[in-house]
Structures are given as structure tokens and as C-alpha cells.
């Protein structure tokens, strides 16, 4: 089923208004990764549409036992996936249903009803990119207990507002968190050290694309680092004082290198830069 967008709107509402289909069924197609905009799979209800975009609803896809996002690696002990922006890694007290954990668990159980899955590490809800999950508790414990030793590269790509003063820099900060889960820079000894390295990849008139390598894994550390520089990440509604109308956070975990004890060697997981990042830079 194919549609050509005729006016601005958000994906779920546009489909509901232009298809003879219940909203619940459209949501199911979105959840199962059966909807593509300009040939890019999306699960976002509020995906921003512009006139001329092409929407394809793959009505056969919903019943296939597939994930609505890319699997980068899978064996008997781990599964590594490319998480989309807007998807929680695991449930919180406020949000318990649609999470990466639940989607991957359902996928594995569809192939083996005794399958289990465990979160090894997390990405922010709004950050897309590489996430490692374990299929057994022993592997999960081994990876978590040795994460800082096993992982030798955590690289991100981001698009920030404006042009940075330096082509590259190492940002060292002390971070604390408020009771409302907002991370901020602290100048006392109780703050947790966060080290963020960046290098400029490309500049345009209004934006800069950067490659980021983190030495620590603090909550929101990249978002806070660039907001402190007054070059916040595009689409960051939590820390960005600059108003923009982008539907996602332009931060993506694109490379992760780790020692995998099962194979007794390092593995490099990589993803391509999201199309939205390339478009905004052009």
C-alpha cells in the first residue's frame, strides 16, 4: 500500500485520516516496523511528514517474525541491535509498555518460547544506535561486571547547532542529577566525572556534525557537554534552549568495540549515519 504525502502532518494522524483503517491497526503496523517513509523504516507515531514524501505500508510485514530495526549481530549468547530514537531501552515507572526490551524479547520468544533476554547497557530514549542485550544471565553478568574493561570504543555521531570554536576538544566535567532527573554540571567533589571527546566532521551554515568518543558512560553526558558549550544537539528538548522543530534527537551511537569473551576476541559493531543527519547537513 503506497501513499504520496499531500500536506504537512504527523505520520499516525496522516495515515488515520487517509486510510480506511482503525488507528489501533495502524499503530500495530508501526510497532512491527511495517511502515516506511521515503524507503526508511520508522516506528514513530509523530514522524514529521512533508508534501512529496512517499509512505509504504507493508501489510504482509506485520505477521512476520522480524524486528522493526536492524540486527547487527546475533548468536546463542547476545543480540546487538540498532535502536531507533524515541524508544526506551527498558521500562521506567512512568512507561512500561513499548520498550526495546519487550520488542526484542517478543522476537526471541517467537523463535523459541523459552528464550530470555537481559539488558547489558542502555541508551537514552531519544538516542538511537547500538545496544547489546544478553540471552542468558551468565553472559549478562560477565559483560556488565567487566563493561569498562571490555569496551574499548564508544563512538557517537551528532548534529549540533552553530559552528564550534574548536575542530576537536576533550570536555571534562563533574555531573550531578536533580530529583527531576535533570543532569547538570557540578563544581563540588560529589559530582561524577564525565569525559567527552569530539571532532568536527562537517559544517553547514547553521549546523555542525561531530564524531564523539566518550571515556565515561554518565547519563546524558554528551547532551550536557554540548549544551554547556552553547552548541546544543539538534532536537534536544530536554537541554536545548534553542527552539527547533525536529522530531528526533540528532545523537546516534554508531560504533562500539568490545571484547567478547565467548569468542575471546574484540568485535567492532558499526552502523551507518541516519539519513536525517545527512539531510539536515545539506
SULJO-V398506 format. One record per pair of residues at least 4 apart in sequence whose ideal C-beta (glycine too) atoms are under 8 Angstrom apart, sorted by the first residue. I is the first residue (numbers start at 0). GAP is how many residues later the second one is. D is the distance in Angstrom with one decimal. If there is no record, write none. Layout:
# SULJO-V398506
[[I GAP D] [I GAP D]]
This chain:
# SULJO-V398506
[[0 18 7.7] [0 55 7.0] [0 56 4.2] [0 57 7.9] [0 58 6.0] [1 52 6.7] [1 53 7.1] [1 54 5.3] [1 55 7.8] [2 12 7.7] [2 15 6.2] [2 16 7.7] [2 51 7.3] [2 52 4.4] [2 53 7.9] [2 54 7.7] [3 48 7.0] [3 49 7.5] [3 50 5.8] [3 51 7.7] [4 4 7.5] [4 9 6.9] [4 44 4.8] [4 45 6.6] [4 46 5.7] [4 47 6.4] [4 48 4.3] [4 49 7.5] [4 50 6.5] [5 45 6.0] [6 44 5.9] [7 40 7.7] [7 41 6.4] [7 42 6.1] [7 43 6.9] [8 4 5.9] [8 5 4.2] [8 8 7.9] [8 40 5.0] [9 4 6.5] [9 35 7.0] [9 36 4.6] [9 37 6.6] [9 38 6.6] [9 39 6.8] [10 4 6.3] [10 19 7.5] [10 24 7.3] [10 26 6.8] [10 31 6.9] [10 33 6.7] [10 34 6.4] [10 35 6.9] [10 36 3.9] [10 37 8.0] [10 38 6.0] [10 44 7.5] [11 4 6.3] [11 11 7.2] [11 14 6.3] [11 15 7.0] [11 18 7.0] [11 33 4.0] [11 34 7.0] [12 4 6.2] [13 4 6.0] [13 35 5.5] [13 41 7.7] [14 4 5.2] [14 6 7.3] [14 11 5.0] [14 20 7.7] [14 40 7.1] [14 42 7.4] [15 5 7.5] [15 7 4.9] [15 10 6.0] [18 7 7.0] [18 38 7.6] [20 4 5.2] [20 5 5.7] [21 4 7.2] [22 4 6.4] [23 4 6.7] [24 4 6.7] [25 4 6.5] [26 4 6.2] [26 18 7.2] [27 4 6.2] [27 34 6.0] [28 5 4.2] [28 6 5.3] [28 28 5.9] [28 29 7.8] [28 30 7.4] [28 32 7.6] [28 33 5.5] [29 4 7.5] [29 5 5.4] [29 12 7.4] [29 13 5.3] [29 14 7.5] [29 15 6.4] [30 12 6.3] [30 37 6.8] [30 67 6.8] [30 72 7.7] [31 29 6.4] [31 30 4.6] [31 32 7.9] [31 34 7.9] [31 36 5.7] [32 8 5.3] [32 10 6.1] [32 28 6.8] [32 33 7.0] [32 34 6.9] [32 35 2.4] [32 36 6.7] [33 23 6.5] [33 24 4.5] [33 25 7.1] [33 27 3.7] [33 28 4.9] [33 34 7.7] [34 6 7.3] [34 7 6.3] [34 8 7.9] [34 20 6.8] [34 21 7.2] [34 22 5.4] [34 23 7.3] [35 4 6.2] [35 5 5.3] [35 6 7.2] [35 19 7.2] [35 20 4.5] [35 22 7.1] [36 5 5.5] [36 10 6.1] [36 12 7.1] [36 16 5.8] [36 17 7.2] [36 18 5.6] [37 15 5.5] [37 16 5.7] [37 237 7.9] [38 15 7.5] [38 17 7.6] [39 235 5.8] [40 27 6.6] [40 28 7.4] [41 5 5.0] [41 42 7.4] [42 25 5.2] [42 26 7.6] [42 41 5.7] [42 43 7.5] [42 44 6.9] [43 40 7.3] [43 41 7.6] [43 42 5.3] [43 203 6.8] [43 204 7.4] [45 201 5.9] [46 200 6.2] [47 197 7.7] [47 198 7.8] [47 199 4.4] [48 4 5.5] [48 6 7.7] [57 4 7.8] [59 4 7.2] [60 5 7.2] [64 42 6.7] [64 45 4.3] [64 46 6.4] [65 41 7.3] [66 4 6.1] [66 14 6.7] [66 36 6.7] [66 37 6.9] [66 40 5.1] [67 16 7.7] [67 35 6.9] [68 12 5.9] [68 13 5.4] [68 14 6.5] [68 15 5.4] [69 11 6.7] [69 12 4.0] [69 201 7.1] [70 8 6.5] [70 9 7.3] [70 10 5.6] [70 11 7.9] [71 8 4.4] [71 9 6.4] [71 10 6.0] [71 58 6.6] [71 197 5.0] [71 198 7.7] [71 199 6.8] [72 5 7.1] [72 6 7.2] [72 7 4.2] [72 194 7.1] [72 196 6.2] [73 4 7.3] [73 5 4.5] [73 6 7.2] [74 187 7.2] [75 59 6.7] [76 57 6.6] [76 58 5.6] [76 59 6.3] [76 62 4.5] [76 185 5.2] [77 42 7.7] [77 54 6.0] [77 55 6.7] [77 56 5.5] [77 57 6.4] [77 61 6.3] [77 65 7.8] [77 182 7.5] [77 184 7.7] [78 25 6.4] [78 29 7.3] [78 38 7.4] [78 53 8.0] [78 54 5.2] [78 56 6.5] [79 50 6.4] [79 51 7.2] [79 52 5.2] [79 53 7.5] [79 176 7.9] [79 189 5.3] [80 19 7.3] [80 23 6.6] [80 49 7.7] [80 50 5.7] [80 52 7.2] [81 46 7.2] [81 47 6.5] [81 48 6.4] [81 189 5.0] [82 4 5.8] [82 6 6.9] [82 17 5.4] [82 40 5.8] [82 44 7.9] [82 45 5.8] [82 46 6.2] [82 47 7.6] [82 48 4.8] [83 44 5.5] [84 41 5.6] [84 42 6.7] [84 43 4.2] [84 163 4.3] [84 164 5.8] [84 167 7.8] [85 39 6.6] [85 40 6.5] [85 162 6.5] [86 11 7.0] [86 12 6.9] [86 13 5.5] [86 16 7.8] [86 38 6.7] [87 4 6.6] [87 7 5.7] [87 10 7.3] [87 11 4.5] [87 12 6.7] [87 37 4.9] [88 10 6.6] [88 11 4.9] [88 12 6.7] [88 30 6.2] [88 33 4.2] [88 34 5.8] [88 36 7.5] [88 42 6.3] [89 9 5.6] [89 10 7.1] [89 11 4.7] [89 29 5.1] [89 32 6.6] [90 4 6.3] [90 5 4.2] [90 6 7.7] [90 8 5.3] [90 10 7.1] [90 11 7.7] [91 4 7.4] [94 4 7.4] [96 5 7.0] [97 4 6.8] [97 5 7.5] [98 4 7.0] [99 4 6.1] [99 31 6.3] [99 33 7.9] [100 4 6.0] [100 16 6.6] [100 18 5.9] [100 32 7.6] [101 4 6.3] [102 4 6.5] [103 4 6.3] [103 13 5.4] [103 29 5.8] [104 4 6.1] [104 10 7.5] [104 11 7.8] [104 12 4.7] [105 4 6.3] [106 4 7.3] [107 4 6.5] [107 7 3.8] [107 8 7.8] [107 9 5.8] [107 27 7.1] [108 4 5.8] [108 6 5.1] [110 4 6.8] [114 20 6.9] [115 19 6.5] [115 20 6.7] [115 21 7.6] [116 16 5.3] [116 17 7.2] [116 18 6.2] [117 15 6.5] [117 16 4.4] [117 17 7.6] [117 18 7.5] [117 19 6.3] [117 21 7.8] [117 22 3.8] [118 14 6.1] [118 21 7.8] [119 11 7.9] [119 12 4.6] [119 13 6.0] [119 14 5.4] [119 20 5.9] [119 23 4.9] [119 24 6.0] [119 27 7.5] [120 10 7.0] [120 11 6.3] [120 23 7.7] [120 26 6.5] [120 96 7.4] [121 9 7.3] [122 4 4.5] [122 5 7.5] [122 6 6.1] [122 8 5.8] [122 130 5.9] [123 95 7.7] [123 96 6.6] [123 99 7.7] [123 125 7.7] [123 127 7.8] [125 109 7.5] [125 110 7.6] [125 111 8.0] [125 112 7.8] [125 122 6.9] [125 123 3.7] [125 125 7.3] [126 29 7.9] [126 122 6.1] [126 124 4.8] [126 125 7.0] [126 126 6.4] [127 120 7.6] [127 121 8.0] [127 123 7.5] [127 124 4.8] [127 125 7.2] [127 146 6.5] [128 27 7.0] [128 123 4.7] [128 124 2.8] [128 125 5.9] [128 142 6.3] [129 123 4.9] [129 124 7.2] [129 125 7.4] [129 126 4.6] [129 139 5.2] [129 141 6.3] [130 122 7.8] [131 11 7.0] [131 124 7.3] [131 126 7.5] [131 137 7.9] [133 5 4.2] [133 6 3.7] [133 9 6.3] [134 4 6.7] [135 4 7.0] [136 4 6.2] [137 4 6.4] [138 4 6.2] [138 123 7.2] [139 4 6.1] [140 4 5.9] [141 4 6.4] [141 119 5.9] [142 4 6.2] [142 7 6.5] [142 115 8.0] [142 118 7.9] [145 4 4.9] [145 115 8.0] [146 4 5.8] [146 70 8.0] [147 69 8.0] [148 110 7.7] [149 108 4.8] [149 109 4.4] [149 110 7.8] [149 111 7.6] [150 105 6.8] [150 106 7.1] [150 107 4.6] [150 108 8.0] [151 105 5.1] [151 106 6.9] [151 107 7.4] [151 114 6.9] [152 60 7.0] [152 102 6.1] [152 103 6.6] [152 104 3.8] [152 115 7.4] [153 59 6.8] [153 60 5.0] [153 63 7.0] [153 99 7.2] [153 101 7.8] [153 102 6.0] [154 56 6.5] [154 57 6.7] [154 58 5.3] [154 98 7.5] [154 99 6.0] [154 100 3.8] [154 101 7.4] [155 55 7.5] [155 56 4.2] [155 57 7.8] [155 58 7.2] [155 66 6.3] [155 95 6.1] [155 96 6.3] [155 97 5.3] [155 98 6.4] [156 44 7.3] [156 52 6.7] [156 53 7.2] [156 54 5.9] [156 55 7.1] [156 94 7.9] [156 95 5.3] [156 97 5.0] [156 116 5.4] [156 120 6.6] [157 51 7.3] [157 52 5.5] [157 54 6.0] [157 64 6.8] [157 68 7.2] [157 75 5.2] [157 92 5.8] [157 93 4.6] [157 94 7.2] [158 48 5.2] [158 49 7.1] [158 50 5.2] [158 51 7.8] [158 74 7.0] [158 75 4.8] [158 91 4.0] [158 118 5.5] [158 121 5.8] [158 122 6.7] [159 4 7.2] [159 47 6.8] [159 48 5.3] [159 50 6.3] [159 66 5.2] [159 71 4.4] [159 72 6.5] [159 73 5.4] [159 74 6.6] [159 90 7.8] [160 45 7.1] [160 46 6.5] [160 70 5.5] [160 71 5.7] [160 72 7.9] [160 73 6.2] [160 79 7.7] [160 81 5.2] [160 83 7.6] [161 44 7.1] [161 45 7.5] [161 46 6.8] [161 68 7.7] [161 69 5.0] [162 40 5.6] [162 45 5.6] [162 68 8.0] [163 5 7.8] [163 34 7.8] [163 36 6.1] [163 44 5.5] [163 46 7.3] [163 65 7.0] [163 67 5.8] [166 32 6.9] [166 33 5.0] [167 29 7.4] [167 30 6.4] [167 31 4.3] [167 32 6.8] [168 28 7.3] [168 29 6.0] [169 25 6.8] [169 26 7.6] [169 27 5.0] [170 23 8.0] [170 24 7.2] [170 25 4.5] [170 26 7.4] [170 27 7.4] [170 54 4.6] [170 57 7.5] [170 58 7.5] [171 21 6.9] [171 22 7.5] [171 23 5.3] [172 12 5.1] [172 18 7.7] [172 20 7.5] [172 21 5.0] [172 23 7.7] [172 48 7.5] [172 51 7.1] [172 52 6.5] [172 55 7.0] [173 11 6.7] [173 12 4.8] [173 13 6.7] [173 14 7.4] [173 17 2.9] [173 18 6.8] [173 19 6.1] [173 20 7.4] [174 8 5.4] [174 9 7.1] [174 10 6.4] [174 11 6.4] [174 16 5.6] [174 17 5.4] [174 18 7.9] [174 19 4.9] [174 43 5.3] [174 44 7.7] [174 45 7.9] [174 46 6.3] [174 49 6.4] [175 7 7.3] [175 8 6.2] [175 10 4.2] [175 14 6.7] [175 15 5.0] [175 16 7.4] [176 4 6.3] [176 5 6.9] [176 6 5.2] [176 7 7.7] [176 42 6.7] [177 4 4.6] [177 5 7.9] [177 6 6.8] [181 56 7.3] [182 35 7.5] [182 36 5.7] [182 37 4.2] [182 38 7.4] [182 40 7.8] [182 41 5.2] [183 40 7.0] [184 6 7.6] [184 39 6.6] [184 43 6.0] [185 4 6.9] [185 5 3.5] [186 4 7.4] [191 24 7.7] [191 26 5.7] [192 23 6.2] [192 25 8.0] [193 20 7.9] [193 22 5.1] [193 24 4.2] [193 27 4.0] [193 30 7.5] [193 31 7.2] [194 19 6.9] [194 20 3.9] [194 21 5.2] [195 16 6.4] [195 17 8.0] [195 18 5.5] [195 19 7.7] [195 25 5.9] [195 26 5.8] [195 29 4.3] [196 15 6.8] [196 16 4.5] [196 17 7.3] [196 18 7.0] [197 12 4.6] [197 13 6.8] [197 14 4.9] [197 15 7.7] [198 11 6.5] [198 12 4.9] [199 8 5.9] [199 9 7.5] [199 10 5.7] [200 8 4.5] [200 9 6.1] [200 10 5.4] [201 6 7.3] [201 7 4.5] [201 79 5.6] [202 4 7.6] [202 5 5.1] [202 6 7.7] [203 4 7.6] [203 76 7.9] [203 77 5.2] [203 78 7.4] [206 27 6.5] [206 73 6.1] [206 74 6.1] [207 23 7.0] [208 68 6.5] [208 72 5.5] [211 10 5.8] [213 7 6.6] [213 8 6.7] [215 5 6.6] [216 4 7.6] [219 4 5.4] [219 18 7.5] [219 19 7.3] [220 4 6.1] [221 4 6.6] [221 11 7.4] [221 29 6.3] [222 4 6.2] [222 9 7.5] [222 10 5.8] [222 13 5.6] [222 15 6.9] [222 16 4.9] [222 26 7.9] [222 28 7.0] [223 4 6.2] [223 15 6.3] [224 4 6.9] [225 5 5.3] [225 6 5.6] [225 7 5.5] [226 5 4.5] [226 6 7.7] [226 9 7.2] [226 12 4.2] [226 13 6.7] [226 14 7.7] [231 4 5.3] [231 7 6.0] [231 8 4.0] [231 9 6.9] [231 10 5.9] [232 6 7.8] [232 7 6.9] [232 16 6.3] [232 17 5.7] [232 18 5.3] [233 6 7.9] [233 10 5.9] [233 12 5.6] [233 15 7.8] [233 16 4.1] [233 46 6.8] [234 5 7.6] [234 9 6.4] [234 11 3.8] [234 12 7.2] [234 13 5.3] [234 14 4.5] [234 15 5.1] [235 4 3.9] [235 13 5.6] [235 15 7.7] [236 12 7.9] [239 4 7.3] [245 4 6.8] [245 30 7.8] [245 34 7.6] [247 28 6.6] [249 26 7.1] [249 27 6.0] [249 30 7.1] [251 19 7.3] [251 21 6.8] [251 22 5.6] [251 25 7.0] [252 18 7.9] [253 16 6.6] [253 17 5.0] [253 18 7.6] [253 19 6.5] [254 13 6.8] [254 14 7.1] [254 15 5.2] [254 16 7.7] [255 12 7.5] [255 13 4.8] [256 9 5.9] [256 10 7.1] [256 11 4.5] [256 12 7.5] [257 8 6.7] [257 9 6.4] [257 11 7.8] [258 6 7.2] [258 7 5.2] [258 8 8.0] [259 4 7.7] [259 5 6.6] [259 6 7.3] [259 7 5.0] [262 4 7.0] [272 4 5.1] [272 5 6.2] [273 4 7.7] [274 4 6.1] [275 4 6.3] [276 4 6.6] [277 4 6.6]]
